[in-house]
């Protein structure tokens, strides 16, 4: 599993992440991104789309990390 870390202070609401992975990301009315998955984790089925969203973010507000060992 992969953890999604979003730096809300960097997010400018461009919406590329939501367009690429709408099952994972949504923009609030204020323009900040929200991660829709439980515990901000995604399985292998969504990792490729989320990685594409990470690369597409023009302000580098999205970062993916592996789940720390011993968790879950």
PyMOL commands that set and color helices and strands:
alter all, ss='L'
color gray80, all
select helices_A, chain A and resi 16-20+38-40+44-56
alter helices_A, ss='H'
color red, helices_A
select strands_A, chain A and resi 2-6+25-27+33-35+41-42+62-66
alter strands_A, ss='S'
color yellow, strands_A
deselect
rebuild
show_as cartoon
